[in-house]
Amino acid sequence: MSPATIETTTHDLVRCDAILRPGNTNCAGCGMSLGLQWLEEGLDGEKPTMVIPACCGIVTAGAFPTSAYGVPTVASTFASAPAVAAGITKVRALNHETNPTVCWTGDGGTYDIGIATLSAAAERNDDIIYICYDNEIYGNTGGQRSSATPLGVKTSTTIYGKTERKKDMMSIMAAHRIPYAATLSLAHRDDFLRKIRRARRTRGFRFLLMLSPCPIGWKSDPAESVDLIRVAVGCGLFPLYEVFDGIRYRINARPDGTPLEEYLSRQKRYQSDSIDKAAIEAQIREQWALLEAMEKAFPARKDE
């Protein structure tokens, strides 16, 4: 085989400009790996500039001077990803560049440490696609609890179970009246890609929330990660819906009767005396009553 043939074959197997390339450091079963691949597919060939704060997502790149990211990627401090992305977006606009700027962040940099700059960017309606891969812990630093950690779950800092319920970031972002907010499921590919494309067509601040399995932190089987998300949607624990301009709602999938126990029993983080299944089921009913009421009172338009 000639050198030219080898080079062509290698290029066909490993695209140098893929958002996520082979050689990354993601764990087996990590939801980020699939999420990044579907992000690329949903962008239909456009190459974003990625802004990633301190989190598992920036460790994904591997050690300098190499990188598993094949697009321009900026590593920001934990609290500043939206602020950095806002600056990049404004410079690109001055240069008449149209490719999107994407924040790719964990729940620590979204729900907790980064919420000030997130709120500021949303209030300014900066032209950013903000995606939170929510693994419900600080996965990169030992699995500590975050405000995204569900009620009762054991983490390295809540050894007897978290005593507070999970923060509702979708409602917080909707309250900012941003143009588009939606949840993403790794078990619903067509819905995932449609929402990425919708976000790309929309101008202003767009917020996408993806429940992202962390087999190490969730103490689950890496091979079951995608199915765990299917079950989370099916039992109603993770609703799939969209909010337009903060006031118009569309539910994309309703609970299908999957038992909550099917989700809880497959993760050791839920196997403790601190888990009150009745309380979790009550929270699910409460959340769905609110969503159904909002969709009925403020439905999305047919053209959205």
N, C-alpha and C positions, 0 to 999 in steps of 0.2 A: 504494500500500500504506500503510495507516494505521500510526502509531507502535506501537500495541498489537500489530498483526500482525507488524511487524518484530521487536519484542521477543520475541514467542512463537516466531517462526521461529528467531531467534538462540539462544534457550534450548534449542530442540529440537536444534540442531546442536552446541552447545557446552554440556555440562552443567557448571555452575559447581561442583558438589560432587563431580566425578570425582576419583579419586586423582591421576591424571596428566592435565593439560589441554593443549590445543594451546598452542604458544608456548614449550614447554620447550626446553632447550638440548642435549638428547641428540643424539649423532652418528647419522647414518644407519647402520642395522644394529646399533645398540647393543642388547644383550639386555635391558637394564633396561626399555626402552619396552614391550616385549611382556610382560615379567614383571610390571610394575606394573598393566597392564591386566587380566592374568589374576588377579592378587591381588585386584583389585576384584571381578571376576566370582565368584571363589571365596568371597568374604565375603558374597555374596548380599544386597547392599544395606546391610550394616553399614558404618559410617564409622569407621575406626580413627583413633587418634592415632599419627602416624608420628614415630619418633625416628631421625634420620639424622646420622651423624658426618661429619667431614671426608672427602669422597670425591666421585666424580663425581655420586653421587646427590643431594648437597645443592646442587651447581652446577646440577643439573637445574631447580631452582626459578626460576632467572633472577635478575635484579637487583631488590633492594628498591626500591620498596615493593610491587611486584607479585610473584606467585608462580604457578608452573605446577602447584603442588599445591593441590587443592581440598578437602583435609581438614586438620585441625590438624596442623602439622608443627613439630617442635622440632629445631633444629640443635645438636648436641652437639660437644664436643671429640672428637678422634680416638679417645681411649682410653675414653670414658665413656658410650657409647650405652646399654649394658645397665643401668648404674647410674641414668641419667636415666629410662629406661623403667620401672625398678623403682619409683622414686618416683612417677611418673605413675600407675602401676597401683594403688599403695596409696591415693593420693588419690581415684582413681575409685571404688575399693571403698568408701571412707568416704562418698562421695556417692551410693552405690548406682547407679553408672553401669556398664553392662555391655558397652559397645563395646570392642573389643580394642585393646591397645597393640602396635604392630609396630615392631621395629627393622629398618631397611633399610640394610644395610652392605656395603661392599666387602670384598675379601680382606685388604687392609691393616689395616682396623679389626677384623677377625675373627681371622685367623691370627697376626697380629703385634702391632700396637700396642694392640689392644683385648682381647687374650686374657685378661688378668687380670680385668677386670670381667665379661667373658663367663663365665669359669669361676666367678666369685663368684655371679653371677645364677643360673647353672645349679645350683650347689651349694645355693643357697637355694630352688631350685625356684620362682623368681618367675614370676608369671602373665604371660608375655611370649611372643609369636610372634617369633622371631628369624630373619630371612631374610638370608643372605649371597649377594649376586650376585657370583660368583667369576669375574673376568676374568683372574685369574692374574698381575696386575701392579699397580703403583700407577699406574693409568691417568690420574688427574687431575693428576699432577705430572711427567709426562714418560716414563712407561712403565718405571720402575725394577723390578727383581726384588722379589718378595715370597716368603715361604715357601710360597706357593701356586703359584709358578712351576714348571713341570715341568722335569725333568732335561734339560739340554742346550740349552734355549731361550735365544735371544739376546734381551737387553733392553738398555736404555740403560746399565745398570750391570753387565751380564754380556755384554760384547761378544764374548766367545769362547764363550759358552754357560754356563748355570748348571751347577755341578758337584754340586749336591745334589738329591735327589729331592723331590717335592712332599710337604708335610706332610699327614697323614691326619686331617683335622679331624672326619670322621664318627666315627672310632674314639675320638678324644679326647672328643667329646661323649657318645658312648654310655657311656664309662667313668664319666661323671657320673651315670649311671642316671636321666637325664631321662625324662619320660613318652613323648616322641615325637621322633624324628629321622628325616629323610627327604631324599633327593635329588630335585631337580626338573629336568625336561627341557623346553626350549622347543619341542621337536619332538614332544612327547607331551602334547597339550592335556588330554585326559580324565584322564590320570594326574596331571597338574599340579593341575587343579581339585579332584580327589578328595582330594589330599593337603592342599591349603589348607583344604578343608572338614573334613577329619579333624583338622587342627591346631586349627581353630576350636572344634570340639566338645570338645577335650581341655583340661584345666586344668593349670596348672603351666608349666614351661619347655618350649618347643617349638623345635627347631632345624631349619631347612630350608636346604639347600645347592643353589644354582642355578648351573650352569655358564653364564656370560654372555659371549657373544662381544664382543670389542672390535676392530673392524676396523682401527683405527689401530695398536693395540698388537700385534694378531695378524698384521697386514699381510695381511689377507684381503679378499675382495670383500664389501661390505656386503649385497649381494643374496643372499649364500650363508650368512648367519649361522645361520638356523634349520636349514638342511640340514647345516651343520657339526656341530650338536649331534646331529642324527639319526645322522650318521656316527660321532660320538664314542661314542654309545650302542651302535650296531651293531657296532663293532669291539671293544667291551669296555673302552674307555679310561675311560668315565664310566658306572659302574654305576647303575642305578635300583633303589633298595631302601629299606626302612623298618626302623627299629629301635624296638621298644616296651619302655619301662622299661629300656633299655640292655642287654637280655638276649634278646629274642625278635626274630627276623629274618624278613623276607619280601623276596624278590627279585621285582621287578616286570617286568623285561625282561632277557633273556639275549642275549649276542652272537649276531648273525644271519649271521656269516661275512663281513661287510664288511671288506675289507682295511685294515689300519692305514695303509698308504700313501695311501689315499684321503683320510684326515684330514690327514696330515702334508704332503702335496704341495700342499694348497690354502692354506697359510699360510707366508709367507716367513720367519717367525720360526723355523721348523723346518728351513730350507734352509741348513745349514752343516755343516762337518766335525765339529762337536761333537755332532751327533745320532747316537746309537748305537741304531739301530732294534731290534737284537737285545736290548738292555738294556730298552727300552720294552716289547717283547713279553714279556720275562721278568717285568717288573713286573705286566703285565696278567694273566698266568697265575697269578702269586703271589696277586694280589688276589682273583681269582675262586676260587682254591682255598680261600682263607680264607672268603669269603662263602658258598660252597656248604657248607663244613663247619659254619659257624655256623648256617645255615638248617636243615641236617639235624639238628644236635644241639639247637638251641634254636628251633624253629619258632614263628611267630606263631600266635595262636589264630584260629579261623575267624571269630570275631565281631569281630576287630580290623581 
